[in-house]
Amino acid sequence: MDAERAEQRLGGFPCHSWPDPQVLSRKKYVLHISVQRLMYPENITANGTPFVVSGTGKPLRQFIYSQDLAKLFIWQLREYDDVEPVILSVGEDEEVSIKLVADAIVKAVGFEGDYSFDTTRADGQFRKPASNKKLLGLIGPFEFTPFEQALDTTVKWFLENYETARTGKK
């Protein structure tokens, strides 16, 4: 495949994807920020600081597990010949609230400290929906990893590999 054709075939737009151990240290996304705050010993779990989530927890987001996204990228490279982009995302029916995300992280990490929502802080946009109808129409049924299962797997892996995940040391 020539470079121009390869460039045309990569017209996909993923929604929030994870895990990416390198992203856990960047302060950008709710999932990564929350996991980092609860998992890194120098943060919340060591000093007894309460875990406070900004806003009410009501906004909804779509998250796609990185292994599911990888499968979709492979499908896209092998099978998708259109130059029009396709959204690589879980369905809108799989949106999860920020509260559910925070609850799942607290559970997965085993956090036992104080946990609350700061409703004086803004929620941000309530929804950022992305339809995967075109994708599913092209590939047929696709079983996305359930959010909590993917999060549990990610947290377990990260805890087991904490010393080397961020440093690259073996």
BALO-11920 format. One line per 8 residues: number of its first residue (from 0); for each residue x, y, z of C-alpha. Coordinates in Angstrom, 1 decimal. Layout:
BEGIN
NUM> X:Y:Z  ...
This chain:
BEGIN
0> 0.0:0.0:0.0  1.5:3.4:-0.9  1.8:6.1:1.7  -1.0:8.3:0.2  -3.5:5.4:0.3  -2.4:4.5:3.9  -3.0:8.1:4.9  -6.5:8.0:3.4
8> -7.4:4.8:5.1  -6.7:6.2:8.6  -9.8:8.4:8.7  -11.1:7.2:12.1  -12.1:9.2:15.1  -12.0:7.3:18.4  -13.8:8.6:21.5  -12.1:8.6:24.9
16> -9.7:5.6:24.8  -7.7:4.0:27.6  -5.6:2.6:29.2  -2.4:4.2:28.2  0.1:4.1:31.1  1.9:7.1:29.6  -1.3:9.2:29.8  -1.9:8.5:33.5
24> 0.7:11.2:34.3  -0.9:13.8:32.0  -3.6:16.0:33.6  -6.2:16.0:30.8  -9.0:13.5:31.1  -11.4:12.6:33.9  -10.5:8.9:33.9  -6.7:9.4:33.8
32> -6.8:12.2:36.4  -8.9:10.2:38.8  -6.9:7.0:38.5  -3.7:8.9:38.9  -4.9:10.7:42.0  -6.0:7.5:43.7  -3.2:5.2:42.6  0.0:7.2:43.0
40> 1.2:6.9:46.6  2.5:10.5:46.6  -1.0:11.7:45.9  -4.3:11.2:47.7  -3.9:7.7:49.2  -0.7:8.6:51.2  -1.7:11.8:52.8  -5.3:11.2:53.7
48> -6.6:14.0:51.4  -10.2:13.4:50.4  -10.9:12.4:46.8  -13.0:15.2:45.4  -14.5:15.1:41.9  -15.3:18.4:40.3  -19.0:18.9:39.5  -22.1:16.8:40.2
56> -21.0:13.7:38.5  -24.0:13.8:36.1  -22.4:14.5:32.8  -22.1:11.5:30.4  -19.1:10.2:28.5  -18.3:7.4:26.1  -15.1:5.4:26.8  -13.6:2.8:24.5
64> -11.1:0.2:25.9  -7.8:0.5:24.1  -7.8:-3.2:23.2  -11.2:-2.8:21.5  -9.9:0.3:19.7  -6.9:-1.7:18.5  -9.2:-4.4:17.0  -11.1:-1.6:15.3
72> -7.9:0.0:13.9  -6.9:-3.4:12.5  -10.3:-3.8:10.9  -10.1:-0.3:9.5  -6.6:-0.9:8.0  -7.6:-4.2:6.4  -11.2:-3.6:5.4  -12.3:0.0:5.3
80> -11.6:1.5:1.8  -13.6:4.7:2.0  -11.9:8.1:2.4  -14.8:9.3:4.6  -14.0:9.0:8.3  -15.7:6.6:10.6  -16.2:7.1:14.3  -14.6:4.3:16.4
88> -16.7:4.4:19.5  -18.9:2.5:21.8  -22.6:3.3:21.2  -24.4:6.3:22.8  -26.3:3.7:24.8  -23.0:2.9:26.5  -22.4:6.3:27.9  -21.4:6.4:31.6
96> -21.8:9.2:34.1  -18.8:10.8:35.6  -20.2:9.5:39.0  -20.2:6.0:37.7  -16.6:6.5:36.5  -15.5:7.8:39.9  -17.4:5.0:41.7  -15.8:2.4:39.5
104> -12.3:3.8:40.1  -12.8:4.0:43.8  -13.9:0.4:43.8  -11.1:-0.9:41.5  -8.4:0.9:43.4  -9.7:-0.1:46.7  -9.8:3.4:48.0  -11.3:3.7:51.5
112> -10.9:7.4:52.2  -13.4:10.3:52.0  -15.0:10.7:48.6  -17.3:13.5:47.4  -18.4:15.8:44.6  -17.7:19.5:44.6  -20.9:20.8:43.2  -19.6:24.4:43.3
120> -17.4:23.5:40.3  -18.7:23.4:36.8  -19.8:20.1:35.2  -18.7:21.0:31.8  -20.6:19.8:28.7  -23.3:17.4:29.7  -22.9:15.0:26.8  -20.3:14.6:24.0
128> -22.1:11.9:22.0  -20.5:10.1:19.1  -22.6:7.7:17.0  -21.1:4.4:16.0  -24.1:3.4:13.7  -21.9:3.8:10.6  -19.2:1.6:12.1  -21.6:-1.1:13.2
136> -23.3:-1.0:9.8  -20.0:-1.7:8.2  -18.5:-4.4:10.5  -21.7:-5.9:11.9  -22.0:-6.8:15.6  -19.0:-5.9:17.7  -18.7:-6.8:21.4  -17.2:-3.9:23.3
144> -15.6:-4.7:26.6  -17.9:-3.5:29.4  -16.6:-0.3:31.1  -16.1:-1.7:34.6  -14.4:-4.9:33.4  -12.0:-2.8:31.3  -11.3:-0.5:34.2  -10.7:-3.4:36.6
152> -8.3:-5.0:34.2  -6.5:-1.8:33.7  -6.1:-0.9:37.3  -5.0:-4.5:38.2  -2.3:-4.4:35.5  -1.2:-0.9:36.6  -0.9:-1.9:40.3  1.0:-5.0:39.4
160> 3.4:-3.1:37.1  3.5:0.2:39.0  7.3:0.3:39.4  8.0:-0.3:35.7  5.0:1.1:33.9  6.1:4.7:34.1  9.9:4.2:34.0  10.4:1.6:31.3
168> 12.8:-0.2:33.7  12.5:-4.0:33.9
